[in-house]
């Protein structure tokens, strides 16, 4: 049972109309009236095998973790909760949740607020356990999809098609590197030729190998390379969906990149549990160039969704970076159609991802005669359970136009998925691409908001598991705030009508 929290409408504020920046009290209320918080707490083991019983209910400890992203540190969150008014706000919000979610066991929070050492013990003891974290993310994803559908997003019967996906059924993802709390120690890195993993040899001040660094450091930090250069830290990915208005983004799931060069693989690992929940509500997936042919082919054949991203080494990308290059070509073959005067042939190729007709100029060099118009996308499901895409394009023959069917999938001999890497169902330069790929910029907004909850733009904890918990808590805060805004945006017109 998923019940929408019914809160009293907020009083009007000077200079504010509709959803805007929430006050601290409103954010606290949003967190502790958010159903996902209690659903996530329910999957955490409730009793240790040894030791005295817990003083605070699990949802309160998780709520403290989320409030750390409001106040930007655990010590500050502890200090703020000692204020009687702030603690009363928490208790009032919990009372509202108890009344709104009678199907959930929400015990009384007790007379005292939680504090940093309680959360620290819980984090180190069980909240960073791999199985517990996997369960937390699973519940978070399920609740996020429910929230999205309450906002009209990810509706399996919603608008759009595979030929023209709708933004409300398009999810987008991105990774962001969070710098560690401490500077990385001096080290020499090499790649193991057998495992492909990075081998780190730590060095002392004289450059000689040592067993371990002599100062504190993040053991899970690594050097990641992006368009801005190398950055040392940890990489986290998130998948989201958004509506057309402000504050309508819903974070659907989060994950951690285990090592450099693996962002696309770990983004895919986070995608599959999400797809199990959202199913046909997802029509298209947007990601940056980290996803290559193997990932794109897997998305289309396993999930049956359209992958939207830019082709590697395309002339458009080079032009944006001030470099000149030739378009990326991938020959698709010859298409023939019969006419009264005999067969007519046309040569097709993917040029910067777009299926195009090509010919030869006077010097015998290949040239693009025209980009083909996509008219239909078929997606039958084969006996193996995998989908197979066929895309129909209108070929403007001078004698008689016809439809050429092109598959973006790799053939049996294409072990490197070169075809899937070079051909796009929706290619850069067409209106659908510009509409949908633009959603990826919203992922950058989420990344920036995450880093604004950190002090001096650095992680607030050590280790990958702890930092993943921080990212999950921020995603919970983000969804709670937007759910609160959506609720009160709907309540405000009702309040005004009642006052008229």
N, C-alpha and C positions, 0 to 999 in steps of 0.2 A: 504494500500500500504506500503510495507516494502522495502525501498531502502537502498542498502549498501552504506555507505559513501565512496566517492572517494577522497582520500587525496594524496598529493604529496609524493613520496617516500622519506624516510629520507636519509640524507647523510651518507656515510659509516663512522664507528667509529673504531678506533684502538682497537683491542682485542674483537670486537663484531661481530658475524656472526649470522644472523637470530634473532629470538625473544630473548630478554634478558631483564634485568631490564630497565624499562623506565625512562627517565629523568622526572623531575617535569613538564617541559613544555609539554612533550609528554603525561603525565598523564592528565594534564588539557585539552589538545586537545582531548584526548580519551573520557573524561567525557562529554564535551560540543558538541561532534559530535556523541554521542550515542543516537540513536532514543528513547530508553526507557526513558531517562530523560524527554523528551518533552511529550511523551505519558502519563507518570505518572503525570506530572504537569497538564495535561488537565483534569484530574478527580478531582482535588482539587477545591472546590468552589472558583470562581474567585472574588466574591464581598461580603464583609461583609454587614450585614443588616444595620449597623450603623457605623458611623465613616468616616474618609476621605479615599479616594481611596489609594490603595497600591502604594508605590513608586517604587517597583521593581516587574517585572513579576515573576510568581510562579516558572517557571523553573530555574530562577537565584537563588532563595532562596533554592530550592532543590539542585541545583548545589553547592551552598555554603555548604550545609549539607554534600554532598559527599566529597568535598574538605577538610572537617574537618578530614576525615579519611586519607587523604594524608598527611596533616600537623599535625595530631594527636591532635588538639585542635581548638576550635572556635576562640580564641583570636589570635592564630598563623595564622589561615587562613585569618582573617581580616587583620593582619599586612602584610602578603604576597601579598594580593590583592591591597594594597595601592601602591605597586611598579608599575610604569608605564609600564614596559616591561611585567610583569605578567598579568596585566589587559588587555594589548593589545593582549596577547595570548588568553585570554578568548574571547575577542570581535572577533578576527579572527576566532576562532573555531565556534562561534555562527553564523557568516556570512557564513561559509562553511555549517553549518547545515541548514540555511535558503535556501541556493541554492540547497542542496541535498534533502531536504524534503519539496517540495513546497506544499504538501497536508496538512502540519501541520501549524497552526497559531503560528508562532514564532515571537513575537514582538521584537523590538530593545531593547537591555539591558539598554540603557541610558548611560549618560556620567560617572556615578560614580559606583564603585563596591559596592556590599552589605556589611554589617558589622554585627557583632555578635548580637547586640541588635535587629536588624531586624529579623534575624533568630530566636532568642529566643522568640520574640513575636509570630512569625508565628508558631513555634513549639508548644508553650503553647496554642495558640488560636485555631488552626485547624489541624495541622499535626499530633497531637496525639489523635484526635477524633477517636473513634473506627470505625465508618463507613468510614471515610476518609482513615484510615490506611488499612482497608480491601480492599478498592478500589485501593489503591496504590499497595498492594501486588498482587491483581488480575491482574492488568496491567503489573506489573513486571514479573509475571509468564508467561503471554501470550507472552511478548517480549522475555523472556529467551528461551522459547520453539522455537520461530522463529529463534533466534540466533543459537540454538543447531542444528536445521535442516539445516541451511545454512552451518554448519560445517560437515554435514553428519551424525548427531546423531539423535536418536529418530525417525528414518524414519520408518513409518508403513510398507513400502515395503522393508525394509532393511534386512540384513542377520540375521541368527539365527532362532531358533525355541523354543518351550516350552520345548523340550527335551534337547536342548543344546542352551540356550540363548546366545546372542552375547553381548559383553561388551558395544558396542555403543548403545544398547537398554536396558541397565541395569542402573537404578538409585540407588543411595546410599544416606543414611542419617545418621546423628549423632547429638547428643546434646552436648553442652558445657556450663559450668557454668562460668559466668563472675562475679568476685568479686566486691562488691559495692565500691563506692567512700569513704564511711566512715565505720569504724568498727561497727559491730552490737552491739546494747545496751544489757545490761544484761537482760535476760528474762527467764521465765519458760514456756515451751511448753507442751501442752497436746492435745489429739485428741478427738474431739466431737464424742461421740458414735452414734449420730443420723445422722449427716451430713458427718462424716469422715474428716472434715476440721480441720486444726491445730488451736488451740486456744492459743494465746500468751498473757501472763501476764508479763508486764514489771516490773522491780525491781529497787529499788534505791541502793545506795552504801551499805546500811546495809542489803540488801536482802529482803526488804519489798515491797509489791505490790504498784505500782503507776499507775496513769491513762495514762501517756505518758512519753516517755524518755525526759530527760532534755537537750539533745544535738541532733544535726542533725544525721539522719540515713535514710536508704533506706527502706521505708515502705513495698515494695514488695519483699525484700530479704528474703530468707529462707535457711534452711540447707539441702543440697543435699548430698547423700551418693553414692560414686562410688568406683572403685577398688583402688583409692589412698586415700580413707578415706573421712571424712566429709568436705564439703566446703560450706561456706556461700556466697550466691550470688543469681543470677538469671540465669535460664537455657534457652537456645535458641537452636532451631533445624533448620537444613537446609537440603534440598534435592538437589542433584547435579547429573550431568552426565559429562563424560569426554571422549575425544578422546585418541588415542594411543600416541600422541606426547606431548612435554612439552607445558605448557600454553594453554591447550585445555579443561580445566574444565569450565563448565557453571553452575552457581548456579541457580536453577530453582525456588525455593521458600524458604521462611524463616517463622519461627513462634516462639512463646514464650510458654514455659511450665508454666502453671498457678500455679502449686504447686508441691512439691516433690511427687514422686511416680506416676506421671502422664505423664512422658515423652513420652511413647509409644502412649498414647491416643492423645496427642497434635501433635505428629509427624503424626499420621493418619489423624487428622483434617487438617493438612497442605497438606497431600498427595492427598486428594480427589479433591480439586479444580485443582491441577496440573494434575491429571489423566483426568479430564474433558477436559483439553486442549490438552494434549499429546496423550491420547487415546491409540490406538494400537501401538504407537511408543514405549511403555513401555512393555517389555517382562518379566523383573525380577526386584525385589526390594531387596536391601541389607541393613540390619540393624543389630545392635548388640543385645545382649541378653535382652534388655529392652522389645522387642516384644515377647509376649508369644502366646499360642495357639489361644486365641480369636482373636488377631490381625492378626495372620497368616491366620486363616480360613477366616476372613473378606476380606483380600487382595485377596485370591484365588477366593472366591465365588462372591464377588462384582465386583472386577476389572479384574479378570481372569489372574492375573500375578503370577509368581512363586516367593515365598518368600525364601530368602537365608539368613539363620543365624544359629548360633550354638545352639545345644540342651543344655538346662540347665542341670547342674550336670552330664555332660558326663565325661567319663574316660579320654578323650583326654584333656579336659580343666583342669582336676585335675592334670594330668601328667605335663602339662606346668607349673603349680604352685607348683610343687614339692611334690604333695600329691598322695597317692595311693588310688584308689577306684575301685569298680566294674563298668562295663559298665551299662548304663541306658537301661533297657529292657522295651519293650511294646509289649505284645503278640497281634498278628494280627489274628491268627486263623489257621485253617487247609484248605489246598487247595488239591483238588482231581482231578486226570485225569484218564481216562479209558485206560486200556491196554488189549491186547488179553488174558492175564492171569488173569484179574480182575482189580479192581480199585487200584490206587497207591496214597498214601497220603503223604503230606509234611507239616511240621509245619513252619510257618513264624512268624517273630517278627522284630520289629524295634530295632536295637541295636545301641545306640548313634545316632539315627536318620536314619540310613541306613537299608533298608529292607534286611533281611538276612534269610537264612534257618537255623533252629536250630534242635538239636537232644539231646540225652542223652549220657553221658559218662558211664563208667563201674560202677560208684557209684550212677548213677541215677540223676546226676546234669545236668542242661541244659548247652549246649555248642553251640557255633556258628560253623556251618558246612561250611558256606561260605557266602560272601556278594553277593547279586544278581546284575546282570547287567541290567541297565535300557535300554529298547529298544524303547519305544514309550510313549508319553504323549497325552492323549485325553482330550478335554475340551469342551464338549457339553454345550449348554445354555438351561436351562430349561424354562418352561412356566412362572415361577416366575421372570425371568430375571437374575437369578443367575447362575453362572457357576458351573460345577461339574467336578472335575479332576479325571481321572483314569490313573494310571501309569502301564505300562506293563513291567514285569521283566521276564527274562529267568531263569527258574528253571532247573538246570543241573541234571535231573533225569538219573540214570544209564541205565534205560530201554529206555526212550525216553524223551528228553528235551521238555518242554512246556512253554507257556507264562502264568504267573499269573498276574491278574489285581488287583491292590491294590489302594484303595482310601485313601488319607490323611485326609479326612474330618471327623469331629466328627459326630457320629450317633445321633439319636433323644434322646437317654438316656444320652448322654455325655454332660451334661450341662456345665461342666468345660473345655471343649475343650481339654481333655487330649490327645486324638489321634493326633489332629493337633499340639499339643505342643511336641509330641514325634516322629512324622514321618516327614521326609523331602523328598521332591521330588528330590532335589539335596543335598546330605548329605556330611558332612565333611569327607575328605579323598579321594575324587575323583577329577579328573582333573578339571571338570567344577566348582566345589566348590572353589578350590584353585585359579582359574583364576578370578572368579567373586567376591568372598568374599574379595579378596585382594584390591578391589576398595575402601573398607571401610577405609583403611589407608589414602586414599586421603582426606576423610572428616576430619581427624585429621589435615592434612596440612592446610585446609581452616580455621579450628578453630585457629590454631597457627598464621596464617596470620592475622586473625581478631584481636587477642590479641596484635599483634605487632603494631597495630594502636592506642592502648590505652597507656596512661601514667602510669608507674609503675604497669602495668597489672591490672588496675582497671577501672571500668566503668566511662565514662565521663559525665554521667547525672544521675539524680535520678528518680526512678520510672520505672515500667515495660514498659509502652507505649513509653516513651522517649528512653529507651535503645533499644526497638524493632526498632524504627526509625533509631538509629545508626547502628544496624545490617543490616537493609534493605539498608541503604546508602552504607555500605561497600560492600554488595553483588552487588549493582549497579556499584560501582567502579571496583570491580573485573571483572565483565562481560565486562565493557567498556574497560578495559585494554586488556583483551584477544581478544575482537573484533578488537581492534586497531592492536594488534600483528598479528592476522590472516590476516587482510587486507594488512599490509605491508610485511608479509611473502610472500604473493602472488604477491605483486608489485615488490619486489626486483629482482626476476629472469627476469621480463619484463624489468626493468631498465638496468640490465647487458646485456641483449640481444640487447637492443637499443644502448648501448654504444660500443658494439663490432664492 
